[in-house]
Amino acid sequence: MTLPTLTIGNKNYSSWSMRPWLALRWADIRFEEQIIPLGPRGLGPNPDILAVSPTGTVPVLELASGERIWDSVSICEWAHEQAPEAKLWPEVSIARALARSAVAEMHSGFSALRKALPMNIKRVKRDHSISAETQVQIDRFDALLQSLITRFGGGQASWIFGHPTIVDAFFAPIATRVRTYNVKVSAPVEAWCQTVFSDSAFRAWEAAARKETWIITETDEA
C-alpha cells in the first residue's frame, strides 16, 4: 500500500510543518515523511520545494493518487475527513465554530509574534526583549487560549478542547516559543503548554528536531 507523503521543513524551525504533522499523528494516519531543509529568509525560491509544492512552500501532502494538498489547514481538514473518530474538530457546533475561528486567526495573524520570536526548539533564550507590538499579540494569544480552555478544556491541565484537535496543532509552535523565549503566560495556558510538551507525538517531533544539524543563522541569532 502506498502511503501519503508529507514534505516538511526542518523540524527545529518549521512551525507550519509541525501543525499537520501533529494532526496526522493524532488521527493515527500513517504517512511517509520527506524533509527539505529551509534556508535563510529572503533567500529566494527553493527548487527542491518547488518540485513538490505548487506554492514553493512546505508543508505539502502528496496522496497515493498523486494529488497534492499544499496548505496546513487543508491537510488538517483532510486528516479530519479521513479519521473523523479522532475528532480533530470538536463535535459540538459552537465549539467547532470557535475552533475554526481560532485556527483561522493563527493562520492569518500573529505576524509580529512569529517574526520576533521564530520557532527554534533547540534554543533557550532567557533574556529576550519583547516589543510592545509583539506583547499585544502575546496577550491576544493568551486571552484566546485561556478563554477556550476555561470553557471547553475541562480543567487547567488540559488540551484546549479536552483532547488533541487542530487548534492544539496550530498553536503548538507558539508553545515552543513560550519556552524558548521565556514568555510569561497565564496559568491555564502554561498548563496547556506542558500538556503539549508531554504528548508523545510532540515529543517525537522534538527529539528529531534536537538531532538536526541544519542551521539558519539569522533565526539562531534572533
C-alpha distance (Angstrom), angle and dihedral (degrees) to the residues before:
residue distance angle dihedral
M1 . . .
T2 3.79 . .
L3 3.79 111.8 .
P4 3.80 125.2 -148.4
T5 3.80 113.8 -99.6
L6 3.79 121.3 -134.0
T7 3.79 112.7 -157.5
I8 3.79 112.0 -157.1
G9 3.79 141.2 167.0
N10 3.78 128.5 -115.6
K11 3.80 109.3 -43.1
N12 3.79 91.5 -137.8
Y13 3.80 93.1 59.1
S14 3.81 112.1 16.0
S15 3.79 107.2 93.9
W16 3.81 93.2 168.5
S17 3.80 89.9 55.2
M18 3.80 92.4 51.5
R19 3.79 93.6 59.0
P20 3.82 102.0 65.2
W21 3.81 91.1 31.9
L22 3.80 89.4 62.0
A23 3.80 92.8 43.1
L24 3.80 91.7 52.5
R25 3.79 91.2 48.8
W26 3.80 92.9 47.7
A27 3.81 89.6 50.2
D28 3.83 89.2 51.3
I29 3.81 91.1 -124.1
R30 3.79 112.8 156.0
F31 3.80 116.1 -132.9
E32 3.77 142.7 159.3
E33 3.78 119.0 -116.2
Q34 3.79 129.9 -140.3
I35 3.80 121.6 -175.4
I36 3.80 121.9 -156.4
P37 3.82 110.5 -174.9
L38 3.78 115.4 -121.4
G39 3.78 121.1 -130.2
P40 3.81 132.0 -146.3
R41 3.78 116.4 -58.3
G42 3.79 112.0 -92.6
L43 3.80 92.9 24.7
G44 3.79 92.3 121.1
P45 3.82 134.7 -117.2
N46 3.79 116.9 -23.9
P47 3.82 108.9 -133.1
D48 3.81 91.6 -153.0
I49 3.80 90.4 57.6
L50 3.80 92.7 42.5
A51 3.80 87.7 56.6
V52 3.81 90.9 64.3
S53 3.81 104.3 22.6
P54 3.81 126.0 55.8
T55 3.81 90.2 -150.2
G56 3.79 95.8 46.2
T57 3.79 90.0 -121.2
V58 3.79 136.5 105.0
P59 2.93 145.7 -90.2
V60 3.77 105.1 55.2
L61 3.79 126.9 160.2
E62 3.81 119.1 -148.8
L63 3.79 113.1 -160.6
A64 3.79 125.5 -147.6
S65 3.80 87.4 -102.7
G66 3.80 90.7 60.0
E67 3.80 93.4 -108.8
R68 3.79 113.8 138.5
I69 3.81 126.7 -145.6
W70 3.80 109.4 -163.5
D71 3.80 108.6 -179.5
S72 3.82 127.9 76.9
V73 3.80 94.4 -132.3
S74 3.79 92.3 47.4
I75 3.80 92.2 49.8
C76 3.81 89.9 50.4
E77 3.82 90.5 48.0
W78 3.81 89.2 51.7
A79 3.81 90.0 50.9
H80 3.81 90.3 51.0
E81 3.80 91.2 51.7
Q82 3.80 92.7 47.8
A83 3.81 93.6 49.5
P84 3.81 110.0 22.9
E85 3.80 89.6 162.9
A86 3.82 88.3 70.9
K87 3.82 88.3 65.0
L88 3.80 94.1 -143.0
W89 3.80 84.6 168.7
P90 3.83 116.0 45.4
E91 3.78 114.9 -102.6
V92 3.82 97.5 -134.6
S93 3.81 111.3 86.6
I94 3.82 99.7 -130.4
A95 3.80 91.8 42.5
R96 3.81 89.7 51.2
A97 3.82 91.8 48.4
L98 3.81 91.8 50.8
A99 3.80 90.5 45.0
R100 3.80 90.5 54.5
S101 3.81 90.0 47.0
A102 3.81 90.7 53.1
V103 3.81 92.4 48.4
A104 3.81 91.3 47.8
E105 3.80 90.4 50.5
M106 3.80 91.3 50.6
H107 3.80 91.4 45.7
S108 3.81 94.7 53.8
G109 3.80 104.2 21.8
F110 3.80 144.6 49.6
S111 3.81 90.7 67.1
A112 3.82 94.9 150.5
L113 3.79 91.4 50.5
R114 3.80 92.9 48.5
K115 3.80 93.2 47.2
A116 3.79 97.2 44.2
L117 3.81 95.4 41.1
P118 3.82 107.0 34.8
M119 3.80 116.7 -170.5
N120 3.78 110.7 -95.8
I121 3.79 111.1 158.0
K122 3.80 96.2 -174.3
R123 3.78 94.3 52.5
V124 3.80 129.5 86.3
K125 3.79 115.6 -171.1
R126 3.79 113.7 175.2
D127 3.81 99.9 176.9
H128 3.80 100.8 50.8
S129 3.80 114.9 146.8
I130 3.79 116.1 -134.5
S131 3.81 122.7 -152.2
A132 3.79 122.9 -133.6
E133 3.82 90.8 -110.7
T134 3.79 91.7 52.3
Q135 3.80 91.8 46.3
V136 3.80 90.5 55.1
Q137 3.80 89.1 56.9
I138 3.81 92.4 44.9
D139 3.80 88.3 53.3
R140 3.81 90.4 49.8
F141 3.81 91.5 49.2
D142 3.79 90.3 50.1
A143 3.82 94.6 46.4
L144 3.81 92.9 46.8
L145 3.78 95.8 50.0
Q146 3.78 93.8 39.7
S147 3.82 91.0 54.5
L148 3.81 92.9 49.3
I149 3.81 94.6 43.9
T150 3.80 91.7 48.9
R151 3.78 92.6 49.2
F152 3.81 102.6 37.1
G153 3.79 109.6 10.8
G154 3.77 100.0 80.4
G155 3.79 95.8 -133.5
Q156 3.78 141.7 -3.3
A157 3.83 98.5 -83.5
S158 3.78 93.6 57.5
W159 3.73 149.3 107.6
I160 3.80 110.7 -95.6
F161 3.81 92.7 -101.5
G162 3.80 97.4 22.9
H163 3.82 95.3 -91.4
P164 3.83 135.0 39.6
T165 3.81 112.3 -66.0
I166 3.78 138.9 164.4
V167 3.81 87.7 -91.7
D168 3.81 90.7 61.1
A169 3.79 89.8 47.3
F170 3.79 91.7 52.1
F171 3.78 95.2 48.3
A172 3.83 97.3 38.7
P173 3.83 92.0 90.6
I174 3.82 88.0 56.7
A175 3.81 88.6 54.1
T176 3.80 88.2 58.8
R177 3.80 89.7 51.3
V178 3.81 90.6 51.9
R179 3.80 87.8 57.2
T180 3.81 97.6 39.6
Y181 3.80 96.4 50.0
N182 3.82 99.0 30.4
V183 3.80 92.5 -117.5
K184 3.80 115.3 -175.1
V185 3.81 113.8 -126.1
S186 3.78 136.5 164.2
A187 3.81 122.3 -81.3
P188 3.84 94.8 -104.7
V189 3.81 91.8 50.4
E190 3.80 92.4 45.6
A191 3.82 89.0 51.3
W192 3.81 89.2 49.8
C193 3.81 89.6 51.5
Q194 3.79 89.5 54.2
T195 3.82 89.7 49.2
V196 3.81 88.8 55.2
F197 3.81 92.6 46.4
S198 3.82 91.9 52.0
D199 3.83 94.4 49.5
S200 3.80 113.4 112.4
A201 3.82 94.6 -134.4
F202 3.79 92.3 49.7
R203 3.79 90.8 46.8
A204 3.80 90.3 53.3
W205 3.83 90.3 52.2
E206 3.79 91.2 46.3
A207 3.80 93.9 49.0
A208 3.80 90.8 51.9
A209 3.82 91.1 46.8
R210 3.80 91.5 53.9
K211 3.80 90.8 54.1
E212 3.80 94.7 53.1
T213 3.78 117.7 109.3
W214 3.82 98.1 -165.6
I215 3.79 114.3 114.9
I216 3.80 131.7 -158.0
T217 3.79 100.5 -168.5
E218 3.80 98.1 -163.1
T219 3.80 90.7 53.6
D220 3.80 92.9 47.0
E221 3.80 89.3 51.6
A222 3.81 97.6 44.1
